[in-house]
Amino acid sequence: MRKFLVLITFLVSFSSEAKMLEFWSAFGDNVDKRLAEEFEARTGNQLMIRKFSIDEMKAELLLASRSKNYMPDVAWVPSDFLGLHKFIGLKAIPKEWIKEDQLEEAAKQSAMVNNEYMGLPLFLGNHLMLFYDKSKTSEPVTRWEQLQVLSKQDPDKTHIVFSVKDMYLFSAFFSLFHPDIPLDKIIFNDEKSMETLQFYHDVATTNHIHPECSNVCGRQQFIDGKASYLIDGDWAVSDLSDAFGDNLGIASLPSYQGVPMKSLSAGKVLIITRGGYQNREKREMIRQLMLLSQDDAFLTQLINKHQYISASEEVNRVSMSSNKTVMYSVYQQYLRSQSMPTSLRVSFVWEALARGASRHSDGMPKKETMEYIENLIDRYSKKVEEQ
């Protein structure tokens, strides 16, 4: 009888053990940790978190899908990953799991592929802005022509700084010469794209920005007062707020020849793998995670802590009030941005732009550089589509 009771106790305790989802994260801000804590508190189940850099994540997902060996159930990634959905084994998220009526319109665009939600948007942003010190500059520049005049008047000074090696920033310059054309529709070896490369190179040269200057390098120059303006992303807001306090100014990117400069913006999305969804037990846990991620109170906690823009229009309306000066400005600049495409082609744009820009810095003429970029994108797109 005692053995029987021990067996029953063992079976009951085993069946009530916490179950686990494999959760891969491409971001280093500990939001995934908060998700895991809240998920366990509400469901008793756990998220096993594995962290990767964004570049590592893309490679790991592609390799894991091909080997069929070790895949996550859920992952948290940039929305431009969604163009690779066929190749990393994603499952469209059932629409009944998504509170569609509460989403920002741009959030829907960042998460949909062929009218299906391939990701659940959690945060929005990743957009570029113009930063300045309000204690030194009362009215920021609004046009690149103004900066060109300043460079002529004081050619030895760095008037504006940005990361020359950041291809996300380079991509924003195309909006000046290809207005209203999505990034994945641009033909990079046309005349306007060559003008973009020339303009980008000239701005960096006249402002003495080293080709290897990273986001950290450019940001520090601005903080140290060595540049009047900085182009950086919403990810820099926390550091800049700490450095400047109430004197941190945020403005739109400068226009050129009357054309507004528009940054791309993207979403941080939760994705589901087909393997995770096909497991009935895990499917219910994934559904619970998706519902938690759309909870207004929980989202409000996260955006107040991390100064992010939520995918929920209602949460933003309440939290991004005009009296919260910095985050209100960040949100207004987000509304002026253009959504990141979710096509396959855009997945190869960053690497092609980086290689091309590097070759141009080493002396490759602009025409050959832009032909190289376009050919590289086409070649890799076709190669993946044929597999």
WOFENCOR-V30020 format. One record per residue. RES is the residue in one letter. OMEGA is omega in radians with two decimals (none if undefined). Layout:
res=<RES	RES>
omega=<OMEGA	OMEGA>
//
This chain:
res=<M	R	K	F	L	V	L	I	T	F	L	V	S	F	S	S	E	A	K	M	L	E	F	W	S	A	F	G	D	N	V	D	K	R	L	A	E	E	F	E	A	R	T	G	N	Q	L	M	I	R	K	F	S	I	D	E	M	K	A	E	L	L	L	A	S	R	S	K	N	Y	M	P	D	V	A	W	V	P	S	D	F	L	G	L	H	K	F	I	G	L	K	A	I	P	K	E	W	I	K	E	D	Q	L	E	E	A	A	K	Q	S	A	M	V	N	N	E	Y	M	G	L	P	L	F	L	G	N	H	L	M	L	F	Y	D	K	S	K	T	S	E	P	V	T	R	W	E	Q	L	Q	V	L	S	K	Q	D	P	D	K	T	H	I	V	F	S	V	K	D	M	Y	L	F	S	A	F	F	S	L	F	H	P	D	I	P	L	D	K	I	I	F	N	D	E	K	S	M	E	T	L	Q	F	Y	H	D	V	A	T	T	N	H	I	H	P	E	C	S	N	V	C	G	R	Q	Q	F	I	D	G	K	A	S	Y	L	I	D	G	D	W	A	V	S	D	L	S	D	A	F	G	D	N	L	G	I	A	S	L	P	S	Y	Q	G	V	P	M	K	S	L	S	A	G	K	V	L	I	I	T	R	G	G	Y	Q	N	R	E	K	R	E	M	I	R	Q	L	M	L	L	S	Q	D	D	A	F	L	T	Q	L	I	N	K	H	Q	Y	I	S	A	S	E	E	V	N	R	V	S	M	S	S	N	K	T	V	M	Y	S	V	Y	Q	Q	Y	L	R	S	Q	S	M	P	T	S	L	R	V	S	F	V	W	E	A	L	A	R	G	A	S	R	H	S	D	G	M	P	K	K	E	T	M	E	Y	I	E	N	L	I	D	R	Y	S	K	K	V	E	E	Q>
omega=<-3.14	3.12	-3.13	-3.14	3.09	3.14	3.13	3.14	3.13	-3.10	3.14	-3.13	3.13	-3.08	-3.11	3.11	3.11	3.08	-2.93	2.96	3.03	-3.00	3.11	-3.07	3.12	-3.06	-3.03	-3.00	3.09	3.00	3.11	3.11	3.11	3.07	-3.12	-3.13	-3.12	3.12	3.14	-3.13	-3.05	-3.01	-3.04	3.14	-2.97	2.95	3.03	-3.00	2.97	-3.07	3.07	2.88	-3.10	-3.14	3.11	-3.10	-3.12	-3.14	-3.11	3.14	3.13	-3.14	-3.11	3.14	-3.12	-3.09	-3.12	-3.00	-3.00	-3.07	3.00	2.96	-3.12	3.05	3.12	-2.93	2.99	-3.04	3.14	3.02	-3.00	3.08	3.13	-2.98	3.14	-2.99	3.09	2.96	-3.13	3.04	3.06	-3.13	3.12	-3.07	-3.14	3.08	-2.99	3.07	-2.96	-3.07	-3.13	-3.05	2.91	-3.11	3.13	3.11	3.10	-3.13	-3.07	-3.01	-3.04	3.01	-3.14	3.06	3.05	3.07	3.08	3.08	3.02	-3.13	3.13	3.08	3.11	3.10	-3.01	-3.13	-3.09	3.12	3.05	3.14	3.09	-3.13	-3.07	3.12	-3.13	-3.09	-3.11	3.13	-3.11	3.05	3.11	-3.07	3.06	3.12	3.10	3.12	3.10	3.09	3.12	3.13	3.10	-3.13	-3.11	-3.01	-3.10	-3.05	2.98	-3.09	3.12	-3.12	3.07	-3.14	-3.13	-3.07	-3.13	-3.06	3.03	3.09	3.09	-3.09	-3.13	-3.12	3.11	3.13	3.11	-3.07	3.04	-3.07	3.04	3.04	3.13	-3.07	-3.09	3.10	-3.13	3.01	-2.89	3.12	3.08	-3.04	-3.10	3.11	3.06	3.08	3.11	3.14	-3.13	-3.13	3.14	-3.13	-3.12	3.13	3.14	-3.10	-3.09	3.12	3.02	3.13	-3.12	-3.12	-3.13	-3.13	-3.10	3.06	-3.13	-3.14	-3.12	-3.13	-3.11	3.08	3.13	3.13	-3.13	3.11	-3.13	3.08	-3.12	-3.08	3.10	2.91	-3.13	-3.04	3.14	3.10	-3.11	-2.99	-3.10	3.13	-3.11	3.08	3.10	-3.07	-3.01	-3.12	-3.11	-3.14	3.11	3.09	3.14	-3.12	3.10	3.03	-3.07	3.04	3.07	-3.10	3.09	-3.12	3.13	3.07	-3.08	3.03	2.89	2.96	-3.05	3.07	2.91	-2.94	2.98	3.13	3.14	3.03	-3.14	-3.14	3.12	-3.10	-3.08	3.07	-3.00	-3.11	3.13	-3.13	3.13	3.10	3.12	3.10	3.12	3.11	3.14	3.12	3.09	-3.08	3.12	-3.14	-3.04	-3.10	-3.14	3.10	3.14	3.08	-3.07	-3.07	3.07	-3.13	-2.99	-3.13	3.08	3.00	-3.13	3.01	-3.12	3.14	-3.12	3.12	3.13	-3.12	-3.13	-2.98	-3.07	-3.12	-3.03	3.11	3.02	-2.84	-3.03	-3.08	3.05	3.12	3.11	-3.14	3.14	3.09	3.06	-3.11	3.13	-3.06	3.07	-3.04	3.07	3.04	3.13	-3.13	3.11	-3.05	-3.07	3.13	-3.09	-3.07	-3.02	-3.12	3.14	3.11	-3.13	3.14	-3.13	-3.14	3.11	3.13	3.11	3.10	3.14	3.05	3.11	3.13	-3.01	-3.13	3.12	3.13	-3.08	3.03	3.09	3.14	-3.11	3.14	3.14	3.13	-3.13	-3.07	-3.11	3.08	-3.14	-3.13	3.14	-3.12	-3.12	-3.08	none>
//
